[in-house]
Amino acid sequence: MAPDELLERYGPVALVTGASSGIGWGFAEELAERGFDLVLSARRVGRLEQLAEKLKADHGTNSLIIEADLASAEAPAQLLAETAGADIGLVISNAGFGLKGPHQANDPATMTDMIMVNCNAPMQLAHGFIPRLTQRGKGGIVFTSSIEGLMGCPYSSAYSATKALVIALGEGLWGELAGSGVDVLTVCPGATESEAAEKQGIDIAMLTNVMTAREVASIVLDNLANGPTCFPSAHYKASFDQLLALPRRDALAAMAQGMKQGG
Ligand SMILES: NC(=O)c1ccc[n+]([C@@H]2O[C@H](COP(=O)([O-])OP(=O)(O)OC[C@H]3O[C@@H](n4cnc5c(N)ncnc54)[C@H](OP(=O)(O)O)[C@@H]3O)[C@@H](O)[C@H]2O)c1
């Protein structure tokens, strides 16, 4: 889609949650380059201010910054209230984090936060934005899930469960909103350059076929109307397709074995 058509259909303003690093930062840069103004949200306001200044200098982008901790039950309503005056046509519900390791070794409170950030926030933001978008008669919602949402992933079990919920949410809403003018796309990235690997104690140099955040964002923006799902990495999609073609027990045993061996 040509930039002016994209802007006409999904602009003039896009909300990006989790914009302070990684894929969210990449979305903000791609959207600014394509002429969107932005609402940038995350907890690290200093990073958002740095991003907003850069986008203003590079593209003349106007950004509204909203500090929000999406682990809080009140945060989605706060975001909805603080964006009431913005003409948002595109909602990128991207904030999220993962937890790796044996399930019993992970902190229970962090697991609760993960459900709030990865699942509750996109669900509640969609609930609040759907009436606004359908009233406009055009727009889009992007959910950042993960390739790990396609199957329970041993040693990433709780995270993959949160991302399975996001895929189900996005698919259901794609069906509900078909014909409304509002496109829904659930993106399932494979390994992507961001802060996520380091935060989970993974050396990104050990991962193969790593995409840049900008590459992922660009593919998503080019495919907003091609839902319900988008797999930016052909490599990771093919790997999971191979696993999904196996009897489930065999696939899960192979994945668990691979993780035990450090893979
Ligand atoms: N990188 C990958 O390989 C990969 C693969 C598949 C899916 N994903 C998904 O991609 C999305 C973006 O992750 P990323 O890889 O770009 O990681 P990242 O660099 O760590 O970025 C995560 C973003 O989420 C925000 N966030 C985390 N907890 C939050 C909270 N409690 N409240 C508000 N914002 C919060 C962070 O902002 P603050 O810390 O400033 O709040 C940050 O902007 C996530 O949903 C992730 O699951 C990533």
The ligand as a Gaussian input file, in Angstrom:
#p B3LYP/6-31G(d) Opt

LIG

0 1
 N       12.012000      -9.885000      20.230000
 C       11.511000     -11.044000      19.894000
 O       12.260000     -11.958000      19.478000
 C       10.025000     -11.274000      19.960000
 C        9.508000     -12.412000      19.338000
 C        8.133000     -12.632000      19.385000
 C        7.317000     -11.735000      20.023000
 N        7.841000     -10.636000      20.636000
 C        6.917000      -9.700000      21.306000
 O        7.182000      -8.404000      20.827000
 C        6.687000      -7.455000      21.760000
 C        7.747000      -6.390000      21.978000
 O        8.869000      -6.984000      22.630000
 P       10.360000      -6.685000      22.207000
 O       10.949000      -7.935000      21.688000
 O       10.417000      -5.473000      21.384000
 O       11.012000      -6.471000      23.648000
 P       11.550000      -5.196000      24.401000
 O       12.624000      -4.525000      23.634000
 O       11.866000      -5.683000      25.772000
 O       10.289000      -4.233000      24.449000
 C        9.197000      -4.489000      25.288000
 C        8.352000      -3.239000      25.364000
 O        7.217000      -3.525000      26.212000
 C        7.145000      -2.545000      27.222000
 N        6.658000      -3.102000      28.479000
 C        7.107000      -4.176000      29.151000
 N        6.463000      -4.299000      30.326000
 C        5.593000      -3.246000      30.392000
 C        4.669000      -2.784000      31.362000
 N        4.536000      -3.409000      32.564000
 N        3.928000      -1.693000      31.097000
 C        4.075000      -1.035000      29.929000
 N        4.940000      -1.397000      28.981000
 C        5.702000      -2.484000      29.216000
 C        8.571000      -2.042000      27.407000
 O        8.566000      -0.704000      27.899000
 P        9.007000      -0.237000      29.365000
 O        9.975000      -1.233000      29.898000
 O        9.597000       1.117000      29.123000
 O        7.721000      -0.156000      30.121000
 C        9.101000      -2.074000      25.984000
 O        8.784000      -0.892000      25.314000
 C        6.316000      -8.244000      23.013000
 O        4.923000      -8.423000      23.053000
 C        7.032000      -9.556000      22.806000
 O        6.423000     -10.617000      23.495000
 C        9.182000     -10.380000      20.613000

